[in-house]
Amino acid sequence: MIDFDRVVVDTQKLISIDSQNPGPLEAECADWVTERLRGIGLKPVRMEVEPGRDNVMVTVPGVDPLAPRLVILGHMDTVPIGEGWTYPPLGGVIDDDRIYGRGACDMKAGLALGIGLVEALVQTNTTPRSDVVLIATVDEEAPGMLGAHQLVADGIVRADDQVLAPEPTGMRLRQRQMGLRWAKLIVHGRMAHAGRAHLGIDANHVLAKIVDRLKTTFTALPFEDEILGRSRFTCGTIHGGVATNVVPGRAEAELDLRIVPPLVPEDAVDMLTRTAAQTIAEHPGARFDVELLGARRPPVGAHDDSQIIRGLRAAYAQHAGKQPVVGGADGHEAYTDASMVAALTGSESCTVMGPGATDQAHTADEFVPLADIELGSKLLWSLVQDW
């Protein structure tokens, strides 16, 4: 069995390592993971993605070389700490049966579970049916998701692998993931004295109109997926102007466009471009640019009959006494390393299930419930035993 108490300690230790992205990044975390795995008696391999940024991989060999590998992906980076915390963000404090800290659920508890699994296999002298591969990745929280890209480019993770990212899902099975396209929209107006505002073109105002219309457009889309729900639009950042008394000549916004089938990322970009062009046409002299940010991320999903889905359903039923909830908002709104592997390889055997709730990810006082870690420990062990 996976040692639940040790997973808790490892989660706390991982939280204490500052791996914000952007920020200190993953080097210290990768060093700790490497030494932790060596301490188990394993031989981790480090694979450079960028200078100072290594994916860390370890394999527990299985007895059947033809059996599909189980690949567990756990990213080491976190989003920035931000403000508004009442618990120390790098403290890993346990209170009210929760572990608090940046990355607690997204996803240092999930990574600790993966470490706990390979440790349990070694300590119990258990040889799994297939290879069990744990990979601690870099850059999952950035637009490029460089760690996952490198794994596929180097042939480390393949289309026939059964891939699990134990990201925060509240231990619910997230079988599908929304598509995603990030973009920067830049509006160019004309500066003028605020007292002679009619001589300028207010880039802030034009940008605000475009953003408002995009929100309306996305809300009105007729497509609804039975698991993922509906497409979503978020204006994540907006900047414009140079001074209070100057008509802004330039404004920009970074947009998050999340889509469900049958839409693909190009459809989202087309809606953005058409809406911007129609609005700009109402303001002679203004113009706009669109810059695409990060990787193309189409909607992806795991097939009902894939081994990873069948195995997780059976393990969950064994320990929770019921089938995992799948449907409605229980798809997955976030794009993960598993999602990117699916997008790049065409795989239908990549999924997401792990401790902590998506609602807690990226928040102040982020936490992961101890109960989720305990269930995750039981579930992962059963998954491998029954593989």
Rosetta blueprint (number, residue, H / E / L):
1 M L
2 I L
3 D L
4 F H
5 D H
6 R H
7 V H
8 V H
9 V H
10 D H
11 T H
12 Q H
13 K H
14 L H
15 I H
16 S H
17 I L
18 D L
19 S L
20 Q E
21 N L
22 P L
23 G L
24 P L
25 L L
26 E L
27 A H
28 E H
29 C H
30 A H
31 D H
32 W H
33 V H
34 T H
35 E H
36 R H
37 L H
38 R H
39 G H
40 I H
41 G L
42 L L
43 K L
44 P L
45 V E
46 R E
47 M E
48 E E
49 V E
50 E E
51 P L
52 G L
53 R E
54 D E
55 N E
56 V E
57 M E
58 V E
59 T E
60 V E
61 P L
62 G L
63 V L
64 D L
65 P L
66 L L
67 A L
68 P L
69 R L
70 L E
71 V E
72 I E
73 L E
74 G E
75 H E
76 M L
77 D L
78 T E
79 V L
80 P L
81 I L
82 G L
83 E L
84 G L
85 W L
86 T L
87 Y L
88 P L
89 P L
90 L L
91 G L
92 G L
93 V E
94 I E
95 D E
96 D L
97 D L
98 R E
99 I E
100 Y E
101 G L
102 R L
103 G L
104 A H
105 C H
106 D H
107 M H
108 K H
109 A H
110 G H
111 L H
112 A H
113 L H
114 G H
115 I H
116 G H
117 L H
118 V H
119 E H
120 A H
121 L H
122 V H
123 Q H
124 T L
125 N L
126 T L
127 T L
128 P L
129 R L
130 S L
131 D L
132 V E
133 V E
134 L E
135 I E
136 A E
137 T E
138 V L
139 D L
140 E L
141 E L
142 A L
143 P L
144 G L
145 M L
146 L H
147 G H
148 A H
149 H H
150 Q H
151 L H
152 V H
153 A H
154 D L
155 G L
156 I L
157 V L
158 R L
159 A L
160 D L
161 D L
162 Q E
163 V E
164 L E
165 A E
166 P L
167 E L
168 P L
169 T L
170 G L
171 M L
172 R L
173 L L
174 R E
175 Q L
176 R E
177 Q E
178 M L
179 G E
180 L E
181 R E
182 W E
183 A E
184 K E
185 L E
186 I E
187 V E
188 H E
189 G L
190 R E
191 M L
192 A E
193 H E
194 A H
195 G H
196 R H
197 A H
198 H H
199 L H
200 G L
201 I E
202 D L
203 A H
204 N H
205 H H
206 V H
207 L H
208 A H
209 K H
210 I H
211 V H
212 D H
213 R H
214 L H
215 K H
216 T H
217 T H
218 F H
219 T H
220 A L
221 L L
222 P L
223 F L
224 E E
225 D E
226 E L
227 I L
228 L L
229 G E
230 R E
231 S L
232 R E
233 F E
234 T E
235 C E
236 G E
237 T E
238 I E
239 H E
240 G E
241 G L
242 V L
243 A L
244 T L
245 N L
246 V E
247 V E
248 P L
249 G L
250 R E
251 A E
252 E E
253 A E
254 E E
255 L E
256 D E
257 L E
258 R E
259 I E
260 V L
261 P L
262 P L
263 L L
264 V L
265 P H
266 E H
267 D H
268 A H
269 V H
270 D H
271 M H
272 L H
273 T H
274 R H
275 T H
276 A H
277 A H
278 Q H
279 T H
280 I H
281 A L
282 E L
283 H L
284 P L
285 G L
286 A L
287 R E
288 F E
289 D E
290 V E
291 E E
292 L E
293 L E
294 G E
295 A E
296 R E
297 R E
298 P L
299 P L
300 V E
301 G E
302 A L
303 H L
304 D L
305 D L
306 S L
307 Q H
308 I H
309 I H
310 R H
311 G H
312 L H
313 R H
314 A H
315 A H
316 Y H
317 A H
318 Q H
319 H H
320 A H
321 G L
322 K L
323 Q L
324 P L
325 V L
326 V L
327 G L
328 G H
329 A H
330 D H
331 G L
332 H L
333 E L
334 A L
335 Y L
336 T L
337 D H
338 A H
339 S H
340 M H
341 V H
342 A H
343 A H
344 L H
345 T H
346 G L
347 S L
348 E L
349 S L
350 C E
351 T E
352 V E
353 M L
354 G L
355 P L
356 G L
357 A L
358 T H
359 D H
360 Q H
361 A L
362 H L
363 T L
364 A L
365 D L
366 E L
367 F E
368 V E
369 P E
370 L H
371 A H
372 D H
373 I H
374 E H
375 L H
376 G H
377 S H
378 K H
379 L H
380 L H
381 W H
382 S H
383 L H
384 V H
385 Q H
386 D L
387 W L
